[in-house]
Amino acid sequence: MIESMRELWKDKGFWAAVIVSFFGMTAGFPFYQIKVPLEPGSFLKFYQTGLEAQVLLFLIPIAAVLSPGASYVRESSSGFLKLYMTRTNRMDYVKRKTFCVYAGGFLPFLLAGILGLSLSFLFLYPLELKGDFSWEGICLVLKILLRISFMGGIFAQLSGIFAVVFQNYYMAYGLPFVIYYMMIILKERYFPKLYALYPGEWMVCKENWGEKSGGIWVFFLVFSLAVLLIHSLLLYWRLKEI
């Protein structure tokens, strides 16, 4: 796992994903509403608006696949994979690769979100009238950020799956993007009540997901485990050909 994290920190695509994620959050930030003095808790409300903006919603599948999702294509086509497999076994490679891909989609949103929240607090909180900010508000925005990060990890895994299946960069980068927007179009135009498969609902979680919205976390857990399992099995199958 440590080796996988080192690989991520050195990956330019990972930091590009962080930048794209941060841009999506700041592009939806309501700067025009900043009027001094601000009401207590305004920095959280503004930050939440940036997280839930349409700009970030549409950038999620782009940022999610920028990191190591398609790295299998590069490693297999360059001959690196054959050399690497002489130093390790299939299961170790599968574990490292699936972890790296999921983290490469999850962490950019988490890091960008924490940076955005920190900047919002540093610059806007001093402009607010005296008063305590709500810890419930903090928990709310962190839950939104965590859901967005899960979305990034899931679609990064889809990119990894398509990279293994098609062994093609275009498919690895393009198909998660197509699937994501097809889900949005199907919900908004044809199935308005099918909120469980709508990425926008995954972010805001305003529909009925059970007591205390616990169902959304079960949904993310099951979805994440499913794509991780599929990616692992496909990778192991491909490695048998080497």
HELIX and SHEET records of a PDB file:
HELIX    1   1 ILE A    2  LYS A   10  1                                   9    
HELIX    2   2 LYS A   12  ALA A   27  1                                  16    
HELIX    3   3 PHE A   31  GLN A   33  5                                   3    
HELIX    4   4 SER A   42  LEU A   51  1                                  10    
HELIX    5   5 GLN A   54  ALA A   64  1                                  11    
HELIX    6   6 PRO A   68  ALA A   70  5                                   3    
HELIX    7   7 SER A   71  SER A   78  1                                   8    
HELIX    8   8 PHE A   80  TYR A   84  1                                   5    
HELIX    9   9 ARG A   90  LEU A  124  1                                  35    
HELIX   10  10 TYR A  125  LEU A  127  5                                   3    
HELIX   11  11 TRP A  135  PHE A  166  1                                  32    
HELIX   12  12 TYR A  169  ILE A  185  1                                  17    
HELIX   13  13 LEU A  186  TYR A  190  3                                   5    
HELIX   14  14 TYR A  195  LEU A  197  5                                   3    
HELIX   15  15 PRO A  199  VAL A  204  1                                   6    
HELIX   16  16 GLU A  211  SER A  213  5                                   3    
HELIX   17  17 GLY A  214  LEU A  239  1                                  26    
END                                                                             
